[in-house]
Amino acid sequence: SLLLAVHLYSLPRASPLIPSTALGVLLLILSSLLAYAGIRRSLRDASLFLSLCLTISVFWCGYGVVFILGGQGVLNDTGDFRNALVPGLVTFTLALLIIAVVGFLCREVILAMIASAVSLASAHEVATHYSTAFGSSAVACNYMIVCLVGGYFGLGRILYFLTKEKIALPGTDLATKRTHEPIQSTSGSVNHFAVTGLILNMLSASVFGCKLLGVTGKLFIGQVPWLWAAGIYQIGICVLSYRAMDVLMATFFGFASILKFAEGYCLLYLIWQPEEPSFPVPFLVVFSILFVVLALFLTLKSPVDGLYLLFYVAYCIALACRPKGFFEGGPQGVDVAIFVASALMTLIHLYNVKASAKIPTGKGAVKALLARSSFLKLREGADLHAPYLGYSKYADAEVLGYACSVLASFAITMTGNPQPPLATVVIPWVVVAGGILKLLGGSVAFARGKTLESSAFILYAVMWIIWGLARYGGLYGTTRSFHAAVGIIAFMLFNGFIVFCTLFLNIAWFFYSLTFLLIAISFLLDAIHALPAGYDIAATLIFGLVSFYCFLSALFNSVFEGSCLPMGRPIVQLSGVGGGMTKCLHLPARKASSVKRIADILKNGGTCGIPTDTVYVLVAACNRPDAVEKAHQSKRQAQDRPMSLWISSLKQLEPAKHLFSPVLWDFMEAAWPSPISLVVPRGEWVDFLGMKDSAKYVGTPQSVAIRIPDCSVTTHLIDLVGPIVVTSANPTGEADTTHHNQVYAKLGNKVDAVLCDGPSPENIASTVVDCTKIDSGNIGFFRVGIIPKSQVKLILTLFLLP
């Protein structure tokens, strides 16, 4: 705000104090910092601060790029600067006014003052572009108000910390605001990022609505920064919505980002050609169908949100009906309606998040109707978004991934001329929908432990991006045909491996990957100029229809209980490791209740995979001989890899202390807790642990490895259960297990539960020290792991042999 105030005060001078390019770059840097502050704050406290930060961040991002374009001489014609700035200024005038009103109503005075000041500054700046009676000083004054309010708040927080909470200026004590409703990251009932997504919809609609209403004179490259800033932030809101466990709104924001990138891309047409571009009709019809389906499912959650999506259905239909798409009056009229509807939805969502008295949106009405139905039953509860294995911070993004496959396949049904890329608009549909958003879906799938699905999504995304840019971007010609064919064959080989793997997943995925092979074959035939007439259309239709079924199935399975549209069983059913259909219990290690449940399973004779200070291990309670034998058999334990013994403290061996030599006892006290396993002489002390006949599976007839792990979760579990028998959580001879998802994948139904803590802190196992001759001052090493020999010998030297 201070930068803008200085710039605006210096505008009447011959040359502004801050050059336009420098101001634009600084605004981009500050907008990224502001977005980071808002997102980081939102993860702790759901407040108006999030919406304000993200909204102003988008504002300054688009504003800064427009200044850079102006500084580089792109906006040369009379009125270009006005036509570029006004759509964004109008949007943020209204959006920030809504935030300010809600802020005052909910007694967030400082945030409301900042929002109202920036809103007034934007309104004044619009006025200065249309009337010389308004000077830039009025705009600068509003930004100075923001500086003063922000300075006051900053000073209040500094005093609050320096005086150890003794001095708190009015309105700066955040402790009184802790009663606000926190983000419900598991239930998905409140998505605090939706407000910013709706404001972004206002921004893109404003660009075309202003042209229809005569506020701006033309559509040109100067308005692209607003559209692409909205698209980039919309993808961010899509990711954050998955983080808030809101699958339906995240999918909607993903769809909306595709339109924003396409709108910005179309305004670049003058770079390549004088004529306005045309649009592939099949794609837009399919897009409208996807919006209809999404609106129906969103109505189950909130009828108002479902009705709002119908505006986008109308928008896609209007685009399909007009050959010039975004440049026609029909779609621009729908844009005006979207602008108004988005503003109303922003007010409703923002007010309902902050206020105790809610604006009715029909939530629960459809749910009450479905409660009477015996056929359809909504999925609810804490496990609504639980992955098949482990836990995840994100909801499932497969719905968006399948939808993007539908869109990308129908986009290439109209081939077009690749030399003028904008003669027919294909690139944004293929690259953004089939590429960028599918990469997003693959990344989220990987975060949820779906390794095969994520690999397929990422492979297909790379294929769509490369082919879309090469084939439809003018980069592809006859001289490159051979090289393109080689690359496509490489992709086909990778996809062949995925097709083989999906035999063990389910029927729907098998056909999904197999029909993509038809798409790749059409790419290959096109590259070598041997494409039969109509083959590419048939391939895209088949792949699109299979993807649409997967999209519907994923939606149904995420909203309703049961399998209304099943994905099918595996074509080839594996038996043995990882092949069972029974779900293994996966519990998050960050919860004390999870550790208690694992302890109960161990006490009842179960075997569990748990995290440690090194890699994941398979454990059983010592006082359950049946469990010890089960653990041994599940591993097919080799004779040279015996199981070891873990305790949480030496107090658990205190009754048998007299059976250990003083030197060995002192060394154990000095070395633990740590990732150091000590191999000690076997003796009568083993009988105190209650293993009975199963003791033969632990250690060798001469010695036993014993350790206290340096992991609070593990030691707490041992406190609850008692000493445990431990072995690595992988079949003998395989690599160590470094993630909770690998435990079940490697051991299958032979493990009863897994305590999940994500990736292991280390990829190396513990160091195993031979202490059978420690009384004579000698130690050896069976295995050098994470702790080097020198450190172990240093412990021996410092504590035992001074």
N, C-alpha and C positions, 0 to 999 in steps of 0.2 A: 504493500500500500504506500509506503514511503517512496519507493522508486517511481510509482505511477504519479504520486502527488508532485514530486520534483519534475517529472517529465511534462505533466500538464501545465504546471505553473510556467515552465520555460517555453511552451509552444508559441506564444506570440513573438518570440525572438526569431531572428533570421535563421538560426540553426539551433535545434533543441539541445539542451544540456547533455542528454543521454541519447546517443545514436539509436535509431530504431532497431537495428540488428542486435546491438548489445543488450538493449532492453528486452527484446524477445528471448534471447538466450537466458538471461537472468530469470525471467518469468517462468521459463520451462524448468529451470533448476528448482526454483522455489515451489512450483506446482507439484513436482515429484516429492519434495520433502513434506509438503502439506498432506499429500495423499498417504504417505507413509505414517505420518502422525495420526491421521484419522483412523487408519486401519489398525494400527497398534493399540490405539485407545479403545477401539470397538471390541477388541478381544477381551478386554477387562470389564468394560462398563458400557451398557447400551444407552447412549445419550444423543442429544441433538448435535453434539460436537462432531460425530461421524458424518452426518448428512451435510453439515456446514463445510467441513474440511474437504470432503470429496467434491462437493458442488463448486466451491471456489477453485479447487485444484483443476477441474475440467475447464473452468472459465479462463484461468490464467494460461493453461496449456494451449487452448485454441487461440486466445488473444495474443500470446507470445509468438506463435507461428505466423499469424497474420502480420505482426510487426516485422518479423524476419523477411517475409515476402515483400513487404513495403520497402524495407531497407535494401533489399537486393534488386529493386527496380522491376519486380514482377507486376506490381499494381501501379501502372503508369497512367492509364486513361482517367479522364475526369469522372469522378464519382466511384472509382474502383474501391478506394479505401472505405468509403461509406457502405457500398454494397457488400463488402466483405465483412465488416464489423457488425452491422445492424442486426442480422438474424441472431447472432450470439448474445448481443446486448439485450435484445428484447426478451429472449428466453431467460436469462439470468436475472433480469429485473423482476420478472414474475416469480421465478423459482425461489429467489432469495427473499422476496416479500412474503411468500408462503412460510418459509422457515422462520422469518422474523415474527410473523403473526403467532405461529404455534409456540415460538420461544417466549413471547410476552404472556400468552395464555397459560403457559406451564411454568412461569416464573424463572426462566433461564434468561435473565436480563442482559448479561454481558454478551452472550451469543446472539441474542435477538438484536442488540444494538449494532454488532458487527454486520450481521446479515442485512439489516435495514439500511446501514450506511453504504454498503457495497451495492445494494439494490438501487438506492437513490443515485449513486454515482453512475451506474449503468443507464438509468433513465435520463439523467442530465446529459450523458454523452450522446445518447440517441437524439436528444433535442438539439445539441450543438451541431449535429450533422445536417439538420433540416432547417435551422434558423440561426441567423447570425446574431440575433438578440441574446442568445445564450453563449456565454464565454466558457472556456475550459477551466477557469478558476473555480466555478461552482462544483465541477467534478472533483477537482483537487481538494476542495474543502471536505467533501465527503470521505475521501481517502485519508485525510488528516484525522478525521473522527475515528476511523478504524485504527490508526496509529496510536492515538491517545488511549482509546479503550484497551487495545492490546498491551500497550505499555503499562497501564494501570493494573491489568490482570497479571502481567509478568512480574511487576514489582510486588504485588500481593503474594504471589507464590514464593518469590525469593525471601521475603520477610518471614513467611510462614515456616520455611525450612531453616533459615538462619536462627530464628528465635525458638526453634524446637516447638512449634505449634502454639506459641504463646500469643503471637500477633497475627490476626487474620483480618485483612481488609474486607469490607462487605462485598459479598458476591464471589470471593476468591477461595472460600473454604470448601473444598470438594468433599470433605468428610461428611457434610450434611446431605450430600446427594447420593450416598451409597445405597439408599433404600430403593433406587430405581430398579426396574426389572432387568436382570442381566440377560445377556444373549443366551438363548436356550439352544445350545449347540447339539443337543441330541434329539430333542422332540421335533424340531423343524416347524413349530407352530408360529414362530415369529421370525421373519427375515428382515433385519434392520438395514440391509443393503438395498432392498427393493426401492426405497425412496430415491436413491441416487440413480438407479436404473430407469425409473420413470422420468426423472429430470432429463436424462440423456435422450429419451424418446422425444421429449419436448424440443430439445436442441435440434435434432435432425429434422423434425417436422417443421420447425420454424424456418429453416433455410428455404424450403419449397413453398411453404405457406406465405411467406413474405413476398415471394415472386408473384404468386397468384393475386394477392391483395394489393399489389402495386407499391409496397413499402420499399422493395429493392427493384432495380431496373433490369437485372439479368442474372442468369446462373453462369458462374465461371469459376476458374481455378482458385480465386480468393476465398471461396466458401468451403473449399475442401478441408482446410484445417479443422473447422467445427465438426464436419461429418466424420473425419477419421479420428479425431480426438474422442468423439462420442463412441465410435466403434471400438477403439482400443480400451477405453475405460469400461465399455459394456462387456468385453471379454473378461476384464478383471472382476466386474460385478458378478458375472456368471460363475467364476471360480469361487468367489466369496459366498455366493448363494449355495454352492455345493458344500462349502464349509459350514454354512448354517443349516445343512440338511434339508434344503428346499429344492427338491429335484425339479418340480414343475416350473417354478419361476426361473430357475437356473437355465432350463431348456429354452424358455421363452426369451430370456436375455441373450442366449446364444443365437437364436433365430434373428432377433432384432439387430445384433451386431453384423450379421451377414448383409442385411439390407443397408446398414450405414456404410459399410465398406463399398458396396456396389454403388450407392448414391455418390460417394466421393469419387470413385473411379470414373463414373460416367461424366462428371464435370471436367475431366481431363481430356475430353474428346478433341478439343481444338489443337492439341499437340500433334495428333496424327491425321486428322481429316476435318473438312469443313462441315460435313453433314452430322446431324445428331444421330446417335447409335440406335439400333433396334434391339428388341428383347426377345429371348426364346420363350414362346408361349407355353410349351409343355412344362417347363420348369416352374413358372409362376402359378399354373393351375395346381401342380403338385404341392407347391409351397402353401397355397391357400388351404388345401386339404389337411396338411400337417398342422396348420394353425387351428383349423376346426376341431381336429381330434384333441389337440392340447387344450383348447378352450373348454371342451366337454369335461375333460378330467379335472381342469382347474376349477370348474364350477362346483365340483364335489367338495372342494376345500373352501372356496369363497365365490359365490355367484357373481359378485361385483367384478372380481378379477376375470372370471370367465367371460362376462359381457364385454369387458375392456378388450380382450383379445379378438373379439369379433371385428373391431375396427381394423385390425391387421389383416383379417380375412378379406374385408372389403378392399383394403389397400392392394393386396396381391391380385384380387379379381380386377380392380381398376387398371393395374399395370398390364395384366394379360389382355385386356380389351383394347388398350391403346398401343399402337406399334412403337411409339417413341417413349413409352414408359414414363420416367420421372419428369420429362419435359412437357407433358400434356396437362391440360387443365383438370381432367378428372382425378388422377392420382394426387395432384396438388390440393384439390378440394378435400380429399380424404385426409391429407396431411394436416389441414387446418382443424379438422375434427379430432385427429389424434392429438394435436397440440392441446386443445381444450380438455379432452378426456384425460390426458396425462396429467395436466395441472390439477384437475379434480381428484384423480387417484393419488397424486402426491400429497395433497391436503389430507385426504382420508387416512392414508397409511401413516403419515407423520404424526397426525393428531392421535390416532389410535395407539401408537407406540408410546406416546408420552403422557396422554391424559388418562385419568381414571374412568371418566365417562366416555364410552366409545360411540363413534358414528356407526350405526348398524350397516353391516355388509352382507348379511345373510349367512354368516358362518354358522354351521351346525344345522341349517334347515335341511339341506340335502342329506346330511349325515343322519338326521332323525328319520327321514323317509326310507333310507337304505337299511336302517336298523330293523325295519319290519320285513325286509326281504330275506328269504332263505337262500336265494341263489347268489347274490352278491353281498359280500361282507368286507367292509373297509379294514385294511391293516392298521393296527394301532399298537401302542406300547413302546417300551424302551428299546426293543429289538427291531423296530421298524426299519432302520437303515443299517442293521448289523450285517457285516460281510459274512461270507460262508466260513472263512477262517480269520481268526484274530479280531481286531477292531480297527477302525479307520476314522480319521478326522473329516472325511469327505463322504457325501452321499454318492450313490452309484450314478455314473455318467453315461451308462450304456445307451440310455434313451436318446441322448443327443448324438452319440456316435452312430447309431443306426439311422437316425433322421438325416444326418449329414451324408451318409452313403446314398440315401434316396435322392437327396438334392443334387449331389455331384453327378450321379448317373443320368438323371433326366436333363441336367444342364448340357450334356454333350450330345443330346439327340439332335441338336441343331449345330452343324459343323462350322459353317461360316468360313470367311477368308482369313487366314492367319496373318496376312501381311498388314492390313489395317486392323489392329487388334480390337478396335472399338466399333467396327462395322456392326458386329453382333456381340452383345455383352455376354461373355462366357467366363472370362478369367476370374472375376470375383466369386462367382458361384462355385467354381471348381476349386480354386486355391483357398478361399476362406472357409467354405462349407466342407469340402472334401479334404482339405489339408489342415488348416490351422485349428479348427474346432475339433477335428478328429484326433489331432495330436493332443489336444486338451483331454478328450475322452480317454485316450490311451494312457495318459499320465495319471489320471484319476483312477483308472482301472488298476494300474500298477500299484498305486498307493493303497488300494483295497486288497492287494494280494492276488489279483487275477493276472497271472504272468502271461498265459497264452493269449487271452483276449487283448491285453495291452500291447503285446507284440504285434498282433494282427492289425489293430487300429493304427499303430505307429507306422508299420510298413505300408499300409494302404494310404495313409496321410502323405507320406513321402512320395509315393507313386503319383497321387493326384497333384501334388504341388509341382513336381518336376514335369509331368506330362502337360498339365494345364499351362504352365509358363512357356514350355517349349512349343507345344502344338498351337496354342491360341495367342501367343505373344509375339509372333513374328520371328522367333529364334530358330525355327525348324525349317530346314530346306532339304533338297535332294542330296547335297553333299554330306549331310549328317545322318543320312538314313541308316547306314551300316552301324555307326556308333550307337544310334538310338536303339536299333534292334538288339545289339549286344546287351545294353543296359536293361531293356525290357525282359530279355531272356533271364538275366540274373534275378530280376524281381520275380519272375515266374518260378524259378527254382526255389526261392525263399517261400513263396506262397504254396508251392507243392508240399513243402515240409509242414506248413501250417495246416493244410488240408488233411495231411496224414494225422497230425496231432488232434484235430477236431473229431476224428473218429472215436476218440476216447472221451469227448466232452459232451456233445449232444447233437441231435439231428439238425436242428436249425442252424447251428454254427457250421456244421459240415457243408450244408447247401450254401450258406452265406459266403464261406471262403471258396467253395468250388465255383460259384457263379462269378466271383471276382476274377477267377482264372479266365473266364470267357471275355471279360473286359480287357484283361492283359493281352489275350490272344488278338483281340480286335486292334489294340495299340500296335502289336507286332506286325500284323498284316498291313496296317496303314503305313508303318515305317518302311516296309519293303515294297510298297505300292502294289499289294496283291489283295486288297480288301474287297471281298464280294459285295455287291450291292445289297444293302439292307441288313448285312450281318451285324454291323455295329449298333444299329437301332434295336435289333432283336436282343443282343447281348445286354445293352443298357436297360431295356425293359425288364428282362428276366432278373437281373441283379437288383434293379429298383424295387420290383415286387417282393423279392425275398427279403430285402432290407426293410421294406414297409411292414411285412409280417413280424420281423424281429422287433421293430419299433413298437408296434401294437402290443406284442407279447411282453416286452420290457415294461411298458406303461401299465398294463394290467397287473403284472406281477408286483410292481412297486406300490400299487394303490389298493389292490384287492387281495384277500386271502385266497389260497387255493391256486389252481392253474387253469384259468379261463382260456388262455391261449398258451399252451405249453410249448417250451422249447424242445421237448422230447428227451428221451434217454440216450445214453451213449450207444453208438452203433456197435462198437466193440467194447464189451464190459470186461475191465481188468479185474483179476482176483489177486488178493495178497496186498502188498504194500500200496497204500494210497488208493486202493480200488474199491473200498467199501462205500456204501451209500449212507452209513450212519454218521451223523455229524459228531466230531470230537469236540468236547467242551473247550472253548477258547475264552480266557478271562484276562482283562487288562491288569498288569502288575501294579499300576499306579493306585489301585483301590485296595484298601485293607480287607474289605469283604471278599475280594477275589482270592487273596492269600489264604484267608480262613477256609474258603471252599476247597482250595487245593489241599490244605492240611487235612480237611475232613476226608477227602478222597484217599489220601495216603494212609490215614488211620484205618480206613475200611479195606485196605489191601489193594489199592490202585497204584498204577505207575503214571508219572506225570513228567512232561517236559517243562523245564524252568530256566529262566535266565540266570546268569552268574556274572562274576567280574571278568570272565573271559568269554567262552562260547556257551551255547545252550547244552544242557545235559538232561539225561533221563534218570529219574530218582525213584526210590522206593523206601518205605520206612523199615528200619532195622528190626523193629519188634513185630514185623509181619513177614515171617519166613516165606509164605506163599507169594507175596509181592516181590521179594528178592529173587525167587526162582523165576517168576514171570518176567522180570526185567532181564535176567540172564538169557532166557530163551528167546525173548523178542529181539535181542541183539545178535543172536547166533554168535555169542562171544568166543573169540579165539583164545587159546590157552595162554598166549603171551600178552594178552590185553585184559587182565583181570579187573574186576570192579573195585572201586575205592570207597573209602568211608569219609563222610563229612560230619562235622559237629559245628555248633554255633559258638561254643566257648569251652575252655578246658575244664570248666566246672562239671560238664557232662561226663568227663572221665575221672573226676575227683575220687569216686569210690575205688578206682583201680590205680590211683597215683603211685602206690607203693610197689606196683609191678613194673613201673618205668624207672629207668636210671635217672638220677638227678640231672646229669648233663643233658640227656635227651629232653627231659621235661622243661629245663631252662631254655633250650634251643627252640622248642615248640612255642614257648611264651614269647620269645624274641622274634620269631619268624612270622607269626600269625597275628591278625588276619592278613592274608595276602594270597596271590596266585602261585603259591609254592606248596606242592604236595610232598610230604615227608614219608618215605618208606621206612617203617619201623619194624623191629622184630615182632613176630607173632607170638602171642602168649596167652595166659589165662584171662587177661583183661578183655579179650574178644567175647568171652562168655557173658560178660556183664551187659552186653548190648541186646540180648534176646533173639539172636538170629537162629539159634539151634542148628538144625541140619543144613540150613541154607548158607551157613558161614563158609562152607567150602567154595562157594561162588565168589567170595570176597577175598582179594589178595591171593597169595600163594601159600603153600604149606609153611614157608619160612618167614614171610613178611606180609605187611598190609600197608597200603598207601592211605594216608589220613591228611585232612586239611580243614582249615576254617576259612571259608571264602570271604573276600573283602567286598561284600555286596549286602546292603541292608535288607533287601527283599528276601534274599536267600537265607540269611541268618535269622530273620524273623520267622520264616517258614520252619526252620529247624527248631527254633524255640518252641513252636506250637506242636511239632510232631515228635521231636527227639532226634537222635542221630539217624542219618539217612545213608543208604547205599547209592553210589553214583556211578554212572557210565556215560560216555558221550552219546548224544542223541542222533546217532547215525549208524547204519549197518557197518560192521567191522570192515575196515579197509577203505571206506569212503571218506570224503573230506568232512571237516568239522561243520557243525550246523551253526550258522551265524544269524538266523532270523527265525521268529516263531512260526512263520508259515512253512518253513522247511521241515519242522519237526514232524508234523502230520504227513507231509508229502513223502518223507523218508521212512517213517515207521508205521503209517497207516493206523488201522484200528487197534494196533497193539499198544497204543498209548491212550490212557483214559481221559486226560485233560492236558491243556497247554497253558502255561502262564505267559502272557504275551507282553513283551517289552520292546518290540521293534528290533532294529539291527543290534547285534552284539557290540559292546564297547570295544572289544578286541577281536581280531581274526585268528589269534594264536592261542593255543591251549596253555595250561599252567606248566611251570617248571617242576620236574619230578626229581627229588634229591634222595640219594641212598644214605640213610642214617643208621644202617645196621651195625656200623663200626664206629659210631661217633664217640663212644667212650674212650677210644684210643686217639681221638682228635682227627680222624679221617672221615671225609664224606665223599660220595661219588655222585654222578648224574646219569639217570636213566634217560632223561629227555630235557633239553634246554628249550624252554618256552619263552613266555613274555619277560620273565626275570632272568637276566644274564648270570653266568657263573660268578662273575666278579662280585656282584651284589650279594649273592648268597654267602660267598666266602667272607665278605666284609662283615655280615651279620655274625658269623661264627667267630670271627676274630675279635670284634668289639665286645660281644656279650659273654663269650665263654672262655676265650683265651686272651685276656688283657695282658 
